[in-house]
């Protein structure tokens, strides 16, 4: 019966604050049943519950801090959720208070001054009742839900409408957001399938080493295309609480592995086959078919090359870089890799045509073997270059220095900003960047902005003088000072948010859709 009560969805549940048993059960009997049921649960759940339960010392410190704020509240902001949970205010009570006009630092939720909240709570309850209510709030564990709501992604854990596994995301990928580089990869896959089938047939017919090397390159391109297509879709997942900066680095991971496949299948195997052919180069059959094949391959490779070229050129223009500079310092590894592979394919086709022409003129099959070695070598060199660039992207590269300097100048032109220090940027993906800096604010400019002191004398300065002249006691001067400091702190937080919006706007002009900005006070 005890276990049935525990398993019932709407039945009684034992609170964290103590052991209360339902009628008909002794305390010992019910506790034994609860412990038995708890031991039957998953061990990970037990570890989670044990790790979440704060120690009694933490409880005592938090209650002591709460009592100090209850006796002499500081001028700090408190959100609606905390005012209702910790001080027991209702919506009717809060409607009688004046909310702060600017709630930027606390999001969309309304906030109030703590002294006003404490005064309203004391109107209906004694200090002992308020403290006891706060103690029950801590012991019930409800404070954990508010704390977790401040952690990125925790609010969405229970609201997942789509499958969250990696491979289920290939079907349930975001259709409302264009996946950068996907169209280039799909075109390359379709073309490489047709090209590979044609090359395999010609190789079986003629026995050409150059055709074999080029066919292995096309096989590697097909495998790489599907591999990169999976990587693009997985990297397009939304950020979550486990990966708050998103999955954009998966582009680099899958690109690096696909380059390794291309190096082995399209470079090492054909090169070893060409080495074996040096000692004995067989005669070629139907060299005209071989030349025609390479000519057709060059024509078929051209559309994907042109498509990737225009994509790279547009990205380079957005980043204010030349095409060669973007190939070296750009962050779209998928398109760069596709462009490189298509370029190697066109070069291989040209080498095949020249080698076949040399064989038809001289009758020496060494031209075919040399072409196969050349094709394998170019693939290997291209793969090594891509691996080196991809390694830098995985570690994390900064934005171009010229762009960072331009952004710093833009920020230092702001009246409330004195200087910018310790600027760090990191490109996390094709459209994702992180910006971190320390900002030294102009305290006088912020104070003038708070009090609207554009000039002296003015009506605002006269009002300030009137407020100061009314101060008579030490308690009043302390209260005036604390309230103004609280206003300054709130205004400083708002300035940080405003500077973040300026940085975000500048980075979005550089084609970064996702911007993670971390600003600190210097």
C-alpha positions in Angstrom: 0.0 0.0 0.0 2.8 2.4 0.8 4.6 1.8 -2.5 1.2 2.2 -4.4 0.8 5.6 -2.7 4.3 6.6 -3.8 3.8 5.5 -7.4 0.4 7.2 -7.8 0.8 10.3 -10.0 -1.5 12.6 -8.0 -1.1 11.0 -4.6 0.7 12.3 -1.6 4.5 12.9 -1.9 6.8 13.2 1.1 8.3 16.8 1.3 12.0 17.4 1.6 11.5 19.3 4.8 10.4 16.3 6.8 8.9 12.8 7.0 5.1 13.0 7.2 3.2 9.7 6.8 -0.4 9.3 5.6 -3.1 7.9 7.9 -2.9 4.2 8.7 0.9 4.0 8.6 3.4 4.3 11.3 6.4 6.6 10.6 8.9 3.7 10.6 6.7 1.5 8.3 6.2 4.3 5.8 9.9 5.3 5.8 11.0 1.8 5.2 8.6 1.6 2.2 9.9 4.9 0.8 13.6 3.9 1.1 12.8 0.5 -0.6 11.1 2.3 -3.4 13.9 4.8 -3.7 16.5 2.0 -3.9 14.5 0.5 -6.8 15.0 3.7 -8.9 17.8 4.5 -11.2 21.2 5.0 -9.6 21.7 8.1 -11.7 18.6 9.6 -10.2 19.9 8.9 -6.7 23.2 10.6 -7.5 21.3 13.6 -9.0 19.1 14.0 -5.9 22.0 13.7 -3.5 24.0 16.3 -5.4 21.2 18.8 -5.6 20.4 18.8 -1.8 22.3 21.7 -0.2 24.0 21.3 3.1 22.4 22.7 6.3 25.3 25.2 6.6 24.3 26.8 3.2 20.7 26.9 4.5 21.8 28.7 7.6 23.8 31.3 5.7 21.1 32.0 3.2 18.5 32.4 6.0 20.8 34.7 7.9 21.3 36.8 4.8 17.6 36.9 4.2 17.0 38.1 7.8 19.6 40.9 7.4 17.8 42.1 4.2 14.5 41.9 6.0 15.7 44.2 8.8 17.6 46.7 6.6 16.9 46.1 2.9 19.4 47.3 0.4 18.5 49.2 -2.8 18.7 46.2 -5.1 16.4 45.0 -7.8 14.2 41.9 -7.2 12.2 40.2 -9.9 8.5 39.4 -9.8 9.2 35.7 -9.4 11.5 36.1 -6.4 9.1 38.7 -4.8 6.3 36.2 -4.9 8.3 33.1 -4.0 10.5 34.5 -1.2 8.4 37.2 0.3 4.9 35.7 -0.4 3.5 38.7 -2.3 0.5 38.1 -4.5 -0.2 39.7 -7.9 -2.5 42.1 -6.2 0.3 43.2 -3.8 2.7 43.8 -6.7 0.1 45.7 -8.6 0.2 48.3 -5.8 3.9 48.8 -6.2 5.6 50.9 -8.9 7.8 48.6 -11.2 11.1 49.9 -12.4 10.9 51.5 -15.9 13.9 49.8 -17.3 14.1 46.0 -16.8 16.8 45.3 -19.4 19.1 43.7 -16.9 16.4 41.2 -15.8 14.9 40.4 -19.1 11.2 40.9 -19.8 10.1 40.2 -16.3 9.1 43.2 -14.2 11.3 44.1 -11.2 11.0 46.3 -8.1 13.1 47.9 -5.5 13.7 45.5 -2.6 12.8 48.1 0.1 9.4 48.5 -1.5 8.8 44.7 -1.6 9.9 44.3 2.0 7.6 47.1 3.2 4.7 45.6 1.4 5.4 42.1 2.8 5.6 43.5 6.4 2.1 45.0 6.0 0.4 41.6 6.0 2.9 39.4 7.8 5.3 39.5 10.7 9.0 39.1 10.4 8.8 35.6 11.8 6.2 34.5 9.3 8.2 35.9 6.4 11.4 34.1 7.6 9.4 30.8 8.1 7.9 31.1 4.7 11.4 31.6 3.2 12.7 28.6 5.1 9.9 26.4 3.7 10.7 27.8 0.2 14.3 26.6 0.6 13.5 23.2 2.0 10.8 22.5 -0.6 13.5 22.8 -3.3 11.5 25.3 -5.4 14.5 27.7 -5.5 16.3 25.2 -7.7 13.8 25.8 -10.6 14.5 29.6 -10.5 18.2 29.0 -10.3 18.1 26.7 -13.2 16.0 29.0 -15.3 19.1 31.4 -15.3 21.2 28.6 -17.0 21.1 28.7 -20.8 18.9 26.1 -22.3 17.5 24.6 -19.1 14.0 26.1 -19.7 13.8 24.3 -23.0 14.7 20.8 -21.7 11.1 19.9 -21.1 9.8 21.6 -24.3 11.5 19.6 -26.9 9.1 18.9 -29.8 11.6 17.3 -32.1 14.0 14.3 -31.7 17.3 15.4 -30.1 19.4 12.4 -31.3 22.1 13.3 -33.8 20.9 11.2 -36.7 17.2 11.9 -36.2 18.2 15.5 -36.7 19.1 14.7 -40.3 15.4 14.5 -41.1 14.1 17.0 -38.6 16.7 19.7 -39.5 15.6 23.3 -39.4 13.8 24.1 -42.6 13.3 27.8 -41.8 17.1 28.4 -41.8 19.2 28.1 -44.9 22.1 25.7 -44.3 25.2 27.3 -45.7 27.1 25.1 -48.1 24.5 22.4 -48.4 23.5 23.1 -52.0 27.2 23.0 -53.1 27.6 19.5 -51.5 24.4 18.1 -53.1 25.4 19.2 -56.6 28.9 17.7 -56.1 27.4 14.4 -54.9 25.1 14.0 -57.9 27.8 14.9 -60.4 30.4 12.5 -58.8 28.0 9.6 -58.9 27.6 9.9 -62.7 31.3 10.6 -63.2 32.4 7.6 -61.1 30.2 5.2 -63.0 31.6 6.4 -66.3 35.2 6.3 -65.2 34.8 2.8 -63.8 33.4 1.5 -67.2 36.2 3.2 -69.1 38.9 1.8 -66.7 37.6 -1.7 -67.2 37.6 -1.2 -70.9 41.0 0.4 -71.3 43.1 -0.5 -68.2 44.4 3.1 -68.0 46.3 4.0 -64.7 45.3 7.6 -65.1 41.6 6.6 -65.4 42.0 4.4 -62.3 43.5 7.2 -60.3 40.8 9.6 -61.4 38.1 7.0 -60.6 39.4 6.5 -57.1 39.4 10.3 -56.6 35.7 10.3 -57.6 34.9 7.4 -55.2 36.5 9.4 -52.4 34.5 12.5 -53.5 31.2 10.5 -53.2 32.1 9.3 -49.7 33.2 12.7 -48.7 30.1 14.3 -50.1 27.7 12.2 -48.0 30.0 12.5 -45.0 30.0 16.3 -45.2 26.3 16.4 -45.9 25.7 14.7 -42.5 28.2 17.0 -40.9 26.4 20.1 -42.2 23.0 19.0 -40.9 24.3 18.0 -37.5 26.2 21.3 -37.2 23.0 23.2 -37.9 21.4 22.0 -34.6 20.1 24.6 -32.2 22.3 25.4 -29.1 21.2 23.6 -26.0 22.1 23.4 -22.3 24.9 20.9 -23.0 26.4 22.9 -25.9 25.4 26.6 -25.3 27.6 27.8 -28.2 26.0 25.4 -30.7 27.4 22.6 -32.8 29.1 24.6 -35.5 32.5 23.0 -34.8 31.1 19.7 -36.1 31.6 21.2 -39.6 35.3 21.2 -39.0 35.3 17.7 -37.4 33.5 16.1 -40.4 35.5 18.1 -42.9 38.8 16.9 -41.3 37.7 13.3 -41.4 36.4 13.5 -44.9 39.8 15.0 -46.0 41.5 11.9 -44.4 39.3 9.6 -46.5 40.1 11.6 -49.7 43.9 11.4 -48.8 43.8 7.6 -48.5 41.3 6.6 -51.2 42.1 9.4 -53.8 45.8 9.9 -53.0 47.6 7.0 -51.4 46.0 4.1 -53.3 46.4 5.6 -56.8 50.0 6.7 -56.0 50.9 3.2 -54.9 49.3 1.8 -58.1 51.3 4.3 -60.2 54.5 3.2 -58.5 53.9 -0.4 -59.3 53.2 0.6 -63.0 56.6 2.3 -63.4 58.3 -1.1 -63.8 55.8 -2.3 -66.3 53.5 0.1 -68.1 50.9 -1.8 -70.1 49.6 -0.7 -73.5 46.4 1.3 -73.5 43.3 0.2 -75.3 41.1 2.8 -77.1 43.1 6.0 -76.2 40.5 8.0 -78.0 37.8 6.9 -75.5 40.2 7.9 -72.6 40.7 11.4 -74.1 37.0 11.8 -74.6 36.3 10.7 -71.0 38.6 13.2 -69.5 37.2 15.9 -71.7 33.6 15.1 -70.5 34.8 14.8 -66.9 36.3 18.3 -67.1 33.0 19.6 -68.4 31.0 17.9 -65.7 33.2 19.1 -62.9 32.9 22.7 -64.1 29.4 23.5 -62.7 30.2 22.5 -59.1 33.5 24.4 -59.4 31.7 27.5 -60.7 29.0 27.2 -58.0 31.6 26.9 -55.2 33.7 29.7 -56.7 30.8 32.1 -56.6 29.9 31.1 -53.0 33.5 31.7 -51.9 33.6 35.0 -53.7 30.4 36.2 -52.1 31.7 35.2 -48.6 35.0 36.9 -49.3 33.3 40.1 -50.3 31.2 40.1 -47.1 34.4 39.6 -45.1 36.2 42.4 -47.0 38.9 39.9 -48.2 40.2 38.8 -51.5 39.4 35.3 -52.8 42.9 34.0 -52.0 42.9 35.6 -48.6 39.5 34.0 -47.8 40.9 30.6 -48.9 43.6 31.0 -46.4 41.7 32.7 -43.5 38.0 32.0 -44.3 35.9 29.9 -42.0 33.5 28.1 -44.4 35.5 24.9 -44.6 32.7 23.0 -46.4 32.7 25.3 -49.4 36.5 25.7 -49.4 36.9 21.9 -49.4 34.3 21.4 -52.2 36.0 24.1 -54.3 39.4 22.5 -53.8 38.2 19.1 -54.7 36.4 20.4 -57.8 39.5 22.3 -58.8 41.6 19.1 -58.4 39.1 17.3 -60.5 39.5 19.8 -63.4 43.3 19.7 -63.1 43.2 15.9 -63.2 41.0 16.0 -66.3 43.4 18.3 -68.0 46.3 16.1 -67.1 44.5 13.1 -68.4 43.8 14.7 -71.8 47.5 15.7 -72.1 48.8 12.3 -71.1 46.5 10.6 -73.6 47.6 13.0 -76.3 51.2 12.2 -75.5 50.5 8.5 -75.7 48.8 8.8 -79.1 51.7 10.8 -80.5 54.6 8.7 -79.1 53.0 5.4 -78.3 54.8 5.4 -74.9 52.5 4.3 -71.9 54.8 6.1 -69.4 52.7 9.3 -70.0 49.7 7.5 -68.6 51.6 6.3 -65.5 53.1 9.8 -65.0 49.6 11.3 -65.2 48.3 8.9 -62.5 51.2 9.8 -60.2 50.5 13.5 -60.9 46.8 13.2 -60.1 47.5 11.3 -56.8 50.2 13.8 -55.8 47.9 16.8 -56.4 45.2 15.2 -54.3 47.7 14.4 -51.5 49.0 18.0 -51.5 45.5 19.5 -51.5 44.4 17.2 -48.6 47.4 18.1 -46.5 46.7 21.8 -47.0 43.1 21.3 -46.1 44.0 19.4 -43.0 46.4 22.1 -41.8 43.7 24.8 -42.3 41.1 22.7 -40.7 43.3 22.1 -37.6 43.6 25.9 -37.1 39.8 26.2 -37.4 39.3 23.4 -34.8 41.6 25.2 -32.4 39.8 28.5 -33.0 40.9 31.4 -35.1 40.3 35.1 -34.4 38.6 37.6 -36.6 40.8 39.6 -39.0 42.7 42.2 -37.0 41.5 45.1 -39.2 37.9 44.2 -38.4 38.6 44.0 -34.7 40.4 47.4 -34.7 37.4 49.0 -36.6 35.0 47.6 -34.0 37.2 49.0 -31.1 37.2 52.4 -32.7 33.5 52.3 -33.1 33.0 51.5 -29.4 35.5 54.1 -28.2 33.5 56.7 -30.0 30.7 56.2 -27.5 30.4 59.0 -24.9 30.1 56.6 -22.0 33.1 54.4 -23.0 36.6 55.5 -22.1 38.6 52.6 -23.5 38.5 48.9 -24.6 41.0 46.3 -23.2 41.8 42.6 -23.6 39.8 42.0 -26.7 39.5 38.3 -27.7 37.5 37.0 -30.7 37.0 33.4 -31.8 35.2 32.1 -34.9 33.1 29.1 -33.7 31.6 28.3 -37.1 30.6 29.6 -40.5 28.0 32.1 -39.0 29.0 31.9 -35.3 31.5 34.1 -33.5 32.4 34.9 -29.9 33.6 38.3 -28.7 35.1 39.0 -25.3 36.4 42.3 -24.0 36.9 44.5 -20.9 35.3 47.9 -21.0 36.4 50.9 -19.0 33.3 53.2 -18.7 33.3 56.9 -18.1 31.6 57.2 -14.7 30.8 60.9 -15.0 29.2 60.4 -18.4 27.0 57.7 -17.0 26.1 59.9 -14.0 25.2 62.8 -16.3 23.0 60.4 -18.3 21.2 59.2 -15.2 20.4 62.7 -13.9 20.1 64.2 -17.4 22.7 66.8 -16.5 23.5 68.1 -20.0 24.4 71.5 -18.7 24.7 73.4 -15.4 22.7 75.4 -14.3 19.6 73.6 -15.5 16.2 72.4 -14.0 17.7 69.0 -13.4 20.7 70.4 -11.5 18.3 72.6 -9.5 16.2 69.5 -8.6 19.4 67.6 -7.5 20.5 70.5 -5.3 17.0 70.6 -3.7 17.2 66.9 -2.9 20.6 67.2 -1.4 19.7 70.3 0.7 16.8 68.4 2.3 19.2 65.9 3.9 19.4 66.5 7.6 20.5 63.2 9.3 23.1 60.6 8.8 20.4 58.0 8.1 19.0 60.2 5.3 22.4 60.8 3.7 23.1 57.1 3.8 19.8 56.3 2.2 20.3 58.9 -0.5 23.8 57.6 -1.3 22.7 54.0 -1.4 19.8 54.7 -3.7 21.9 56.7 -6.1 24.5 54.0 -6.2 21.8 51.4 -7.0 20.7 53.7 -9.8 24.2 53.9 -11.1 24.6 50.1 -11.0 21.4 49.6 -12.9 22.5 52.2 -15.5 25.9 50.6 -15.8 24.2 47.2 -16.6 22.0 49.0 -19.2 25.1 50.5 -20.8 26.7 47.0 -21.0 23.6 45.8 -22.8 23.6 48.7 -25.2 27.3 48.2 -26.0 26.5 44.5 -26.6 23.9 45.4 -29.1 26.3 47.7 -31.0 28.9 44.8 -31.1 26.2 42.4 -32.3 25.1 44.7 -35.0 28.6 45.2 -36.3 29.3 41.4 -36.3 26.0 40.8 -38.1 27.2 43.1 -40.9 30.1 40.7 -41.3 27.6 37.9 -42.0 27.7 36.3 -38.5 24.1 35.4 -37.5 25.0 34.0 -34.1 27.0 36.3 -31.8 28.1 35.4 -28.3 29.3 38.5 -26.5 31.0 38.6 -23.1 31.8 42.0 -21.7 33.5 42.7 -18.4 34.2 45.8 -16.4 37.9 46.9 -16.6 
